[in-house]
């Protein structure tokens, strides 16, 4: 199950096994995988000095993330809130180190497949942990609402308690280990691997059902949108017309089920779901972010001051919910523009332009690009360690000219 290669050094063995364990722990907690990623970074640096210096010019796009990190550091020069800025710089060190490490590490098909397998195992474990917590909390709500048979009001309260208990199975109330946005990203990338090949065993089918159920309960509108696009791309890629129509009908039925989720169209009280951001609040975030960034578009406000300026803008515009919850930009491109101005935004856009050009060869590859792009369009993924470390590993693997992840794993060759 772990990395085994007789031709590789002990350093590479521990490097990959540390990454495997880190990916397994990613859906379980923010702090648990940190020591394993740190160990893999140290060993990756050691491997750089041990391996031949065969720098492949076609892999130069991997250096865009280190360049992004350098621009982040330079923005500290004109930021006032150095403590917040320095904290983000520390969390972002993997953007500098992992891309450089992967310039000197050769991955193979089996290794990358194991990386996703460990992430899948972590997702399944996190699902059952979250489900057990939600079921326990829901049971306590129902148990504490046991009616007095002489009181009709108590009977009504008893039945309404089932509705209250269901709230624990939605959104961030269900995903207590990690933010639903990050878990949704992990699930979608794993699904992109499972949806591209036929299901041959009952275990594969069961895992697929668990992942869809997990995604449904997380109630991420962005994830639903990405999943719908992925499904349509897979359907239109089917050559048999009869099977295509059948799958399209299944898609419509599945779409109806997902759209019936109470979090999609029903108005919600933000506090009711553990402060999950509403669409109205998200639009206010983007409106405030655009006003902020257009006031200082060239170099931004620095990584330390960007969020402070945005929060003050909420207060100025009277967006009380956004101000009280101190929401970030909920769009990584907008977040980067506020932090580092046009230089940082240009680097971020360049990364995704190159990524799109290298993953346009098939619908399966392009669906992976869409997952990453749309996720960053709806969330500021590079502000939390979970998002930073995940993207600093996955995107460099995709950017490599002869990337095993894009050309063989995703295309299943």
Long-range contacts (C-beta under 8 A, 24 or more apart in sequence): 1-114, 2-114, 3-111, 3-114, 5-108, 9-47, 9-50, 11-43, 11-46, 11-47, 11-50, 12-43, 12-47, 12-105, 14-39, 14-40, 14-43, 15-40, 15-43, 15-44, 15-47, 15-105, 16-40, 16-111, 16-114, 18-43, 19-115, 19-393, 20-114, 20-115, 20-118, 21-118, 22-389, 23-115, 23-116, 23-118, 23-119, 23-122, 24-118, 24-119, 24-121, 24-122, 24-125, 25-122, 26-119, 26-122, 26-178, 26-186, 26-386, 26-389, 26-390, 27-119, 27-122, 27-123, 27-125, 27-126, 27-177, 27-178, 27-183, 27-186, 28-122, 28-125, 28-126, 28-129, 28-177, 28-178, 29-177, 29-178, 30-178, 30-384, 30-385, 30-386, 33-389, 34-385, 37-94, 37-389, 41-93, 41-94, 41-97, 41-98, 41-101, 44-97, 44-98, 44-101, 44-104, 44-105, 45-97, 45-101, 47-101, 47-104, 47-105, 48-100, 48-101, 48-104, 51-104, 51-105, 53-104, 54-104, 55-103, 56-103, 56-401, 58-401, 58-402, 59-103, 59-399, 59-400, 59-401, 61-351, 61-354, 61-399, 62-99, 62-100, 62-102, 62-103, 62-396, 62-399, 62-400, 63-99, 63-100, 64-99, 64-347, 64-350, 64-351, 64-354, 64-399, 65-95, 65-96, 65-98, 65-99, 65-351, 65-392, 65-395, 65-396, 66-95, 66-96, 66-99, 66-100, 67-347, 68-95, 68-344, 68-347, 68-348, 68-351, 69-93, 69-95, 69-96, 70-96, 71-340, 71-343, 71-344, 71-347, 72-303, 72-339, 72-340, 72-344, 75-299, 75-300, 75-302, 75-303, 75-339, 75-340, 75-341, 75-344, 76-302, 76-303, 76-304, 77-302, 78-299, 78-301, 78-302, 79-301, 79-302, 79-303, 79-304, 79-305, 80-302, 80-304, 80-305, 81-302, 81-304, 81-305, 81-308, 82-304, 83-304, 84-303, 84-304, 84-307, 84-308, 85-302, 85-303, 85-304, 85-305, 86-304, 88-303, 88-304, 88-383, 89-303, 91-383, 91-384, 91-385, 91-388, 92-382, 92-388, 94-388, 94-389, 94-392, 94-393, 95-382, 95-388, 95-392, 97-392, 98-389, 98-392, 98-393, 98-396, 99-392, 99-396, 102-393, 102-396, 102-397, 102-400, 107-397, 107-404, 107-405, 108-404, 109-404, 109-408, 109-409, 111-404, 112-397, 112-404, 112-405, 112-409, 113-409, 116-189, 116-190, 116-193, 116-409, 119-186, 119-189, 119-190, 120-190, 120-207, 122-186, 123-183, 123-186, 123-187, 123-190, 123-211, 123-214, 124-207, 124-210, 126-177, 126-178, 126-183, 127-210, 127-213, 127-214, 129-177, 130-174, 130-175, 130-176, 130-177, 131-169, 131-174, 133-168, 133-176, 134-168, 134-169, 134-173, 134-174, 135-168, 137-165, 137-168, 138-165, 138-166, 138-168, 138-169, 139-165, 141-165, 141-168, 167-272, 167-273, 169-217, 170-217, 170-219, 170-261, 170-262, 170-263, 170-273, 171-218, 171-219, 171-263, 171-273, 171-274, 171-276, 172-273, 172-274, 172-275, 172-276, 173-273, 173-274, 174-217, 174-218, 175-217, 175-218, 178-386, 179-384, 179-386, 180-218, 180-219, 180-220, 180-276, 181-220, 181-222, 181-375, 181-378, 181-379, 181-381, 182-381, 182-384, 182-386, 182-387, 182-390, 183-214, 183-218, 184-215, 184-218, 184-220, 184-222, 184-223, 184-375, 185-223, 185-371, 185-372, 185-375, 185-381, 185-387, 185-390, 186-390, 187-211, 187-214, 187-215, 187-218, 187-223, 188-215, 188-223, 188-226, 188-227, 188-230, 188-371, 188-375, 189-368, 189-371, 189-394, 191-215, 191-227, 191-230, 192-230, 192-364, 192-367, 192-368, 192-371, 192-410, 193-409, 193-410, 195-230, 195-231, 195-234, 196-234, 196-364, 196-410, 196-411, 196-412, 197-412, 216-257, 216-258, 216-261, 219-261, 219-263, 219-264, 219-276, 221-264, 221-279, 221-378, 222-374, 222-375, 222-377, 222-378, 222-379, 224-258, 224-264, 225-374, 226-370, 226-371, 226-374, 226-375, 227-258, 228-255, 229-367, 229-370, 229-374, 230-367, 230-370, 230-371, 233-363, 233-364, 233-366, 233-367, 234-363, 234-364, 234-367, 236-363, 237-363, 237-364, 270-321, 270-325, 275-325, 277-325, 277-327, 277-330, 278-321, 281-319, 281-321, 281-322, 281-325, 281-327, 282-330, 282-378, 284-314, 284-317, 284-319, 284-321, 284-322, 285-310, 285-322, 285-327, 285-328, 285-329, 285-330, 285-331, 286-329, 286-330, 286-331, 286-334, 287-317, 288-313, 288-314, 288-317, 288-319, 288-322, 289-313, 289-329, 289-331, 289-334, 289-335, 289-338, 290-334, 291-317, 292-338, 293-334, 293-337, 293-338, 296-341, 297-337, 297-341, 297-342, 298-341, 298-342, 299-340, 299-341, 299-342, 299-343, 300-337, 300-338, 300-339, 300-340, 300-341, 300-344, 301-338, 301-339, 302-339, 302-340, 303-339, 303-340, 306-335, 306-338, 306-339, 309-338, 310-338, 328-380, 328-383, 329-380, 330-378, 330-379, 330-380, 331-376, 331-377, 331-378, 331-379, 331-380, 332-376, 332-377, 332-379, 332-380, 332-381, 332-382, 333-376, 333-377, 334-380, 335-380, 335-382, 335-383, 336-382, 351-395, 351-399, 354-399, 355-395, 355-398, 355-399, 358-398, 358-399, 358-401, 358-403, 358-406, 359-398, 359-406, 359-410, 361-411, 362-410, 362-411, 364-410, 364-411, 364-412, 365-406, 365-410, 365-411, 368-398, 368-406, 368-410, 369-398
